Amino acid sequence: MKEYRPETLCVQAGYRPQSGESRIPQICQSTTFFYPETKKMADLFDLKGEGFFYSRLANPTVEALEKRIAALEGGVYAIGCSSGMSAILLTVMTLCHAGDNIVCAAGLYGGTHNLFSTTLPKFGITCRFFQNDATEAEIEALIDRNTRLVFAETIANPSIAVLDFEKIASVCRKNAVLFAVDNTLATPVLCRPFDFGAHLVIHATTKYMDGHAAALGGMIVDGGTFVFRGNERYADFNSPDESYHGLVYADLPVAFGTKCRAQMIRDTGAIMSPQNAFYTYLGSDTLALRMERHCTNAAATARFLAEHPKIEWIRYPSLQTDPYHTLAQKYLPKGAGGMISFGIRGGVEQCARFMEALRLITQETHIADVRSCVLHPASTTHRQLSEQALAQAGIPVNLIRLSVGIEHLDDILSDLSDALDTI
């Protein structure tokens, strides 16, 4: 597709109907596909042809969403996964063996932190965390011959730290290590990590992509720029895959994406469902419009909270006093998204009292849809973390995570004001 702007890609990319076909993708709720020719089926199994043969690996409805998000991110290939967490896990499984390690920014969603720090070590894959403000030298010191991946979030959840792409990309280039970014909270409308040196982009499409809290899903987007050929870190990509008659992935135009689907999606079945892909495709039509409203509402809400006497501290990158304001101007010039973190004076008890007093804004385990919601991460999404790990992740015990929706701004501010009056 021509190099259209994100607003156009949101409503046009991913699917082009032929004469007489439906204008939007149909829900292809079928596990399997018919072919009269034996050779055609065999070529599909050998990755020599294009098409669908079993929805555990690929599906037309899922493919439409894959193509749309790949276009939005400026990538060459995408894989729809059953959730954001499965997208991260499949990325690691495609790259790592027992004995390998990941280097990761400590400012991280709690589920990802638990995957990296608790679950993966059971399978022999370890993670080394660095502070988001660490120097290049400090990050590089964590990389050794067994490092297969450097991972970070564009906007960290819930610390709202903005990623310094230039710093991480420099380290990865110097060490020939793959750089993957979770772009869930920024979305490609606000930031495209491939423009700043990332090699893979991951999304929990459950959040802003869907936008309506209706459909679980994840997405891995391959930028197609990482050179696997001859890189000793990635022996699997340079060795014949006997399960595909000696195919060498490093020789392919899309090395990572093909290997991830051909091996990991094949063996785990963690693909997005056609129904969830359809809902997410529809939701993504309005992504650009919604992100504009999320950003303007959140910026105004942050200014309100920053001036309120019962707020001890606040993190939102559009505020000039925010430590990540300069990075946000560089990497997020269109806006800093709808997520705000702030601390209530008085501690955990006051946090609970405040959240329970809200009437419009709901307390729930979710972020990034059209409705405003709050959560106390230290006792919910990040409760498995130790006090030390919470501190490393930038999560004080009085942190409240506020996902600002697209309701009328005056109603959002009124609800916050009324709840703050009760504590």
C-alpha positions as CSV (number, residue, x, y, z in Angstrom):
1,M,0.0,0.0,0.0
2,K,1.1,3.6,-0.7
3,E,2.7,5.4,2.2
4,Y,-0.5,6.7,3.7
5,R,-0.7,8.5,7.0
6,P,-1.7,6.6,10.2
7,E,-5.2,8.0,10.2
8,T,-5.8,6.5,6.7
9,L,-4.1,3.2,7.5
10,C,-6.3,2.7,10.5
11,V,-9.4,2.5,8.2
12,Q,-7.9,1.2,5.0
13,A,-5.0,-1.1,5.6
14,G,-5.1,-4.8,5.9
15,Y,-7.9,-5.8,3.6
16,R,-8.9,-4.9,0.0
17,P,-12.1,-6.4,-1.3
18,Q,-12.4,-7.7,-4.8
19,S,-15.4,-7.2,-7.0
20,G,-18.6,-8.3,-5.2
21,E,-16.8,-9.2,-1.9
22,S,-17.7,-7.9,1.5
23,R,-16.3,-4.4,2.2
24,I,-14.9,-5.5,5.6
25,P,-13.2,-8.8,6.4
26,Q,-15.6,-11.7,7.1
27,I,-15.3,-13.8,10.2
28,C,-13.7,-17.0,8.8
29,Q,-14.8,-19.3,11.6
30,S,-13.3,-22.4,10.2
31,T,-10.6,-24.6,11.5
32,T,-9.6,-26.0,8.1
33,F,-9.5,-25.2,4.3
34,F,-10.2,-27.3,1.2
35,Y,-7.7,-28.0,-1.6
36,P,-8.4,-30.4,-4.5
37,E,-4.7,-30.6,-5.4
38,T,-2.4,-32.7,-3.3
39,K,0.7,-30.8,-4.3
40,K,-0.8,-27.5,-3.4
41,M,-1.4,-28.8,0.1
42,A,2.1,-30.2,0.4
43,D,3.6,-26.9,-0.7
44,L,1.8,-25.1,2.0
45,F,3.1,-27.5,4.6
46,D,6.7,-27.0,3.2
47,L,6.3,-23.2,3.3
48,K,6.6,-23.1,-0.5
49,G,3.2,-21.5,-1.2
50,E,0.9,-18.9,0.3
51,G,-2.5,-19.8,1.7
52,F,-4.3,-21.3,4.6
53,F,-4.6,-24.9,5.6
54,Y,-5.3,-24.9,9.4
55,S,-6.4,-22.0,11.6
56,R,-3.9,-23.0,14.3
57,L,-1.2,-21.4,12.1
58,A,-3.0,-18.8,10.0
59,N,-6.5,-17.6,9.3
60,P,-7.9,-15.0,6.8
61,T,-9.6,-12.9,9.4
62,V,-6.5,-12.8,11.6
63,E,-4.4,-12.1,8.6
64,A,-6.4,-8.9,7.8
65,L,-5.6,-7.5,11.2
66,E,-2.0,-8.7,11.0
67,K,-1.5,-6.7,7.7
68,R,-3.2,-3.6,9.1
69,I,-1.0,-3.5,12.2
70,A,2.1,-4.3,10.2
71,A,1.3,-1.3,7.9
72,L,0.7,1.0,10.9
73,E,4.0,0.1,12.4
74,G,5.9,0.1,9.1
75,G,6.9,-3.6,9.5
76,V,7.0,-6.3,6.9
77,Y,5.2,-9.1,8.7
78,A,2.9,-9.6,11.7
79,I,1.6,-12.6,13.7
80,G,-1.7,-12.4,15.6
81,C,-1.4,-14.1,19.0
82,S,-4.0,-15.1,21.6
83,S,-2.9,-12.4,24.0
84,G,-0.2,-9.8,24.6
85,M,1.5,-12.2,27.0
86,S,1.6,-15.0,24.5
87,A,3.1,-12.6,22.0
88,I,6.0,-11.9,24.4
89,L,6.4,-15.5,25.2
90,L,6.4,-16.6,21.6
91,T,9.0,-14.0,20.9
92,V,11.3,-15.3,23.6
93,M,10.7,-18.9,22.5
94,T,11.7,-18.1,19.0
95,L,15.0,-16.7,20.0
96,C,16.1,-18.5,23.2
97,H,17.1,-21.9,24.5
98,A,17.9,-23.0,28.0
99,G,21.1,-21.2,29.1
100,D,20.2,-18.0,27.2
101,N,19.3,-14.7,28.7
102,I,17.3,-11.5,28.1
103,V,18.3,-8.0,29.1
104,C,15.2,-5.9,30.0
105,A,14.2,-2.5,31.3
106,A,12.9,-2.8,34.9
107,G,10.0,-0.5,34.2
108,L,7.7,-3.2,33.0
109,Y,4.1,-4.5,33.1
110,G,3.7,-6.9,36.1
111,G,2.8,-9.9,34.0
112,T,5.8,-9.5,31.8
113,H,8.1,-9.0,34.8
114,N,6.7,-12.2,36.4
115,L,7.2,-14.1,33.1
116,F,10.8,-12.9,32.8
117,S,11.8,-13.2,36.5
118,T,9.8,-16.3,37.7
119,T,8.5,-18.5,34.9
120,L,11.2,-18.4,32.2
121,P,14.0,-19.3,34.7
122,K,12.2,-22.6,35.3
123,F,13.0,-23.4,31.7
124,G,16.6,-22.2,31.9
125,I,16.1,-18.7,30.4
126,T,17.1,-15.8,32.7
127,C,16.6,-12.1,32.7
128,R,18.9,-9.3,33.7
129,F,17.1,-6.0,34.5
130,F,18.4,-2.5,34.1
131,Q,16.9,0.8,35.3
132,N,15.2,2.8,32.6
133,D,17.7,5.6,33.2
134,A,20.8,3.4,33.1
135,T,23.7,4.4,30.9
136,E,24.7,2.6,27.8
137,A,27.8,1.3,29.6
138,E,25.6,-0.1,32.4
139,I,23.2,-1.8,30.0
140,E,26.1,-3.2,27.8
141,A,27.7,-4.7,30.9
142,L,24.6,-7.0,31.2
143,I,25.0,-8.4,27.7
144,D,27.1,-11.5,27.2
145,R,27.5,-14.2,24.5
146,N,24.2,-15.8,25.6
147,T,22.1,-12.7,25.4
148,R,19.4,-13.1,22.7
149,L,17.1,-10.1,23.3
150,V,16.9,-6.6,24.7
151,F,13.4,-5.8,25.7
152,A,11.6,-2.6,26.8
153,E,8.3,-0.8,26.7
154,T,7.8,2.5,24.8
155,I,5.8,3.9,27.8
156,A,6.4,1.7,30.9
157,N,3.3,0.4,32.6
158,P,2.7,1.7,35.3
159,S,5.7,3.9,36.0
160,I,5.1,5.9,32.8
161,A,8.9,6.0,32.0
162,V,9.5,6.9,28.3
163,L,12.0,4.7,26.5
164,D,15.2,6.3,25.3
165,F,15.3,4.4,21.9
166,E,18.5,5.9,20.7
167,K,20.4,4.7,23.8
168,I,19.1,1.1,23.6
169,A,19.4,0.9,19.8
170,S,23.0,2.0,20.0
171,V,23.8,-0.8,22.5
172,C,22.0,-3.4,20.4
173,R,23.8,-2.4,17.2
174,K,27.2,-2.5,18.9
175,N,26.5,-6.0,20.2
176,A,24.4,-7.4,17.3
177,V,21.5,-8.2,19.6
178,L,17.9,-8.0,18.6
179,F,15.9,-5.1,20.1
180,A,12.2,-5.7,20.8
181,V,9.7,-3.1,22.1
182,D,6.3,-3.4,23.6
183,N,4.4,-0.5,22.0
184,T,1.0,-1.1,23.6
185,L,0.6,2.2,25.4
186,A,1.9,4.4,22.7
187,T,0.4,2.6,19.7
188,P,1.8,3.3,16.2
189,V,-0.3,6.4,16.1
190,L,2.0,8.1,18.7
191,C,5.3,6.3,18.1
192,R,6.7,3.8,15.6
193,P,9.7,2.0,17.2
194,F,11.1,0.8,13.9
195,D,11.8,4.5,13.1
196,F,14.1,4.5,16.1
197,G,16.1,1.3,15.7
198,A,13.8,-1.5,17.1
199,H,13.7,-4.8,15.3
200,L,10.5,-6.3,16.7
201,V,7.3,-4.5,18.0
202,I,4.9,-6.2,20.3
203,H,1.3,-5.2,21.2
204,A,-1.3,-6.4,23.6
205,T,-4.1,-5.6,21.1
206,T,-6.5,-6.1,24.0
207,K,-5.8,-2.5,24.9
208,Y,-5.9,0.6,22.6
209,M,-6.0,-1.5,19.3
210,D,-9.3,-3.0,20.3
211,G,-10.2,0.0,22.4
212,H,-13.5,-1.3,23.8
213,A,-12.4,-4.1,26.3
214,A,-14.1,-6.6,24.0
215,A,-11.3,-8.8,22.6
216,L,-8.1,-10.4,23.9
217,G,-5.2,-10.5,21.6
218,G,-1.5,-9.9,20.9
219,M,0.6,-9.0,17.9
220,I,4.2,-9.5,17.0
221,V,5.5,-7.2,14.1
222,D,8.7,-8.0,12.4
223,G,10.6,-5.0,11.0
224,G,12.6,-7.2,8.7
225,T,15.8,-5.3,9.4
226,F,17.7,-7.5,11.8
227,V,20.5,-9.5,10.1
228,F,20.5,-13.1,11.3
229,R,22.8,-14.4,8.6
230,G,26.2,-15.2,10.1
231,N,25.3,-13.9,13.6
232,E,26.7,-16.5,16.0
233,R,24.2,-15.5,18.7
234,Y,21.4,-17.0,16.5
235,A,22.6,-20.4,15.5
236,D,19.0,-21.7,15.0
237,F,18.4,-19.1,12.3
238,N,21.6,-20.2,10.5
239,S,21.1,-24.0,10.8
240,P,18.8,-26.1,8.7
241,D,15.4,-26.8,10.2
242,E,14.9,-30.5,9.5
243,S,11.2,-30.2,10.3
244,Y,11.0,-28.2,7.1
245,H,13.4,-30.3,5.0
246,G,16.5,-28.2,5.8
247,L,15.0,-24.7,5.5
248,V,17.4,-22.0,6.8
249,Y,15.5,-19.1,8.2
250,A,18.3,-16.6,7.9
251,D,18.1,-17.0,4.1
252,L,14.5,-15.8,4.0
253,P,13.3,-12.2,3.5
254,V,11.3,-12.5,6.8
255,A,13.5,-14.6,9.0
256,F,12.0,-14.0,12.5
257,G,8.4,-13.9,11.5
258,T,8.6,-17.1,9.5
259,K,10.4,-19.0,12.2
260,C,8.0,-17.8,14.9
261,R,4.9,-18.9,12.9
262,A,6.4,-22.0,11.4
263,Q,7.7,-23.4,14.7
264,M,6.2,-21.6,17.7
265,I,2.7,-20.9,16.5
266,R,2.6,-24.3,15.0
267,D,3.6,-26.0,18.2
268,T,1.8,-23.9,20.8
269,G,-1.4,-23.0,18.9
270,A,-1.4,-19.6,20.6
271,I,-2.9,-17.8,17.6
272,M,-5.6,-15.1,17.9
273,S,-9.1,-16.3,17.3
274,P,-11.0,-15.1,14.2
275,Q,-13.7,-13.6,16.3
276,N,-11.3,-11.5,18.4
277,A,-9.4,-10.5,15.3
278,F,-12.7,-9.3,13.8
279,Y,-13.6,-7.2,16.9
280,T,-10.1,-5.8,17.0
281,Y,-10.1,-4.9,13.3
282,L,-13.3,-3.0,13.8
283,G,-12.0,-1.3,16.9
284,S,-8.7,-0.2,15.2
285,D,-10.8,1.7,12.6
286,T,-11.0,4.5,15.2
287,L,-7.6,4.1,16.8
288,A,-6.2,7.5,15.5
289,L,-9.4,9.4,16.6
290,R,-9.4,7.7,20.0
291,M,-5.7,8.3,20.7
292,E,-6.1,12.0,20.0
293,R,-8.9,12.2,22.6
294,H,-7.1,10.0,25.1
295,C,-4.1,12.3,24.9
296,T,-5.9,15.6,25.3
297,N,-8.0,14.3,28.1
298,A,-5.0,12.8,29.9
299,A,-2.9,15.9,29.5
300,A,-5.6,18.1,31.1
301,T,-6.2,15.5,33.8
302,A,-2.5,15.5,34.6
303,R,-2.4,19.2,35.0
304,F,-5.4,19.1,37.4
305,L,-3.9,16.4,39.5
306,A,-0.4,18.1,39.6
307,E,-2.0,21.1,41.3
308,H,-4.2,19.2,43.8
309,P,-2.9,19.3,47.4
310,K,-3.8,15.7,48.1
311,I,-1.6,14.4,45.3
312,E,2.0,13.7,46.5
313,W,3.5,13.1,43.1
314,I,2.5,12.5,39.5
315,R,4.0,11.0,36.4
316,Y,2.8,12.1,32.9
317,P,5.3,13.0,30.2
318,S,3.5,16.0,28.8
319,L,4.0,17.9,32.1
320,Q,7.1,20.1,31.8
321,T,8.1,18.9,35.3
322,D,8.1,15.3,34.4
323,P,11.5,13.6,34.3
324,Y,10.6,12.1,30.8
325,H,9.3,15.3,29.3
326,T,12.3,15.8,27.0
327,L,12.2,12.2,25.8
328,A,8.5,12.4,25.2
329,Q,9.0,15.5,23.0
330,K,11.5,13.5,21.0
331,Y,9.7,10.2,20.6
332,L,6.0,11.1,21.4
333,P,5.4,14.5,19.7
334,K,1.8,13.7,19.0
335,G,1.0,13.0,22.7
336,A,1.9,10.8,25.6
337,G,-1.1,8.5,25.6
338,G,-3.9,8.1,28.1
339,M,-2.0,6.6,31.1
340,I,-1.2,8.6,34.3
341,S,0.4,7.4,37.5
342,F,0.1,9.4,40.7
343,G,0.6,9.0,44.4
344,I,-2.1,9.8,47.0
345,R,-0.8,11.4,50.2
346,G,-1.3,9.1,53.2
347,G,-0.5,5.7,51.7
348,V,-2.3,2.5,50.8
349,E,-5.5,3.1,52.9
350,Q,-6.1,6.5,51.4
351,C,-5.6,4.9,47.9
352,A,-8.3,2.4,48.6
353,R,-10.7,5.1,50.0
354,F,-10.1,7.3,47.0
355,M,-10.8,4.6,44.4
356,E,-13.9,3.3,46.2
357,A,-15.3,6.9,46.2
358,L,-15.1,7.2,42.4
359,R,-18.4,6.9,40.6
360,L,-17.7,7.4,36.9
361,I,-14.2,6.0,36.9
362,T,-14.2,2.3,37.6
363,Q,-11.7,0.1,39.5
364,E,-10.8,-2.8,37.2
365,T,-7.9,-4.9,35.9
366,H,-7.6,-3.2,32.6
367,I,-6.3,-0.1,30.8
368,A,-6.5,1.7,27.5
369,D,-10.0,1.5,26.4
370,V,-12.7,4.1,25.9
371,R,-13.7,4.1,29.6
372,S,-11.7,5.7,32.3
373,C,-10.5,3.2,35.0
374,V,-8.1,3.0,38.0
375,L,-6.1,0.3,39.8
376,H,-3.6,0.0,42.6
377,P,-0.8,-2.0,41.0
378,A,1.2,-2.9,44.1
379,S,-1.7,-4.9,45.4
380,T,-3.0,-6.3,42.1
381,T,-1.1,-6.5,38.8
382,H,2.3,-6.3,40.5
383,R,1.5,-7.9,43.9
384,Q,3.8,-10.9,43.1
385,L,6.8,-8.5,43.1
386,S,9.0,-8.1,46.2
387,E,9.5,-4.7,47.7
388,Q,12.9,-4.5,46.1
389,A,11.4,-5.4,42.7
390,L,8.6,-2.9,43.1
391,A,11.2,-0.2,43.8
392,Q,13.2,-1.3,40.7
393,A,10.1,-1.1,38.6
394,G,9.3,2.4,39.8
395,I,6.2,1.5,41.7
396,P,5.7,3.1,45.1
397,V,3.1,1.6,47.3
398,N,0.9,4.6,47.0
399,L,0.9,4.6,43.2
400,I,-2.5,4.7,41.5
401,R,-2.7,3.9,37.8
402,L,-5.3,6.0,36.0
403,S,-6.3,5.1,32.4
404,V,-8.0,8.2,31.1
405,G,-10.9,7.4,28.7
406,I,-12.7,9.5,26.0
407,E,-15.6,10.7,28.2
408,H,-16.2,14.4,28.5
409,L,-13.2,16.0,30.3
410,D,-15.4,17.9,32.8
411,D,-17.0,14.7,34.0
412,I,-13.7,13.0,34.5
413,L,-12.3,15.9,36.5
414,S,-15.5,16.2,38.6
415,D,-15.4,12.6,39.5
416,L,-11.7,12.8,40.5
417,S,-12.3,16.0,42.5
418,D,-15.3,14.5,44.4
419,A,-13.4,11.4,45.3
420,L,-10.4,13.4,46.5
421,D,-12.7,15.4,48.7
422,T,-13.5,12.2,50.6
423,I,-10.0,11.5,51.8
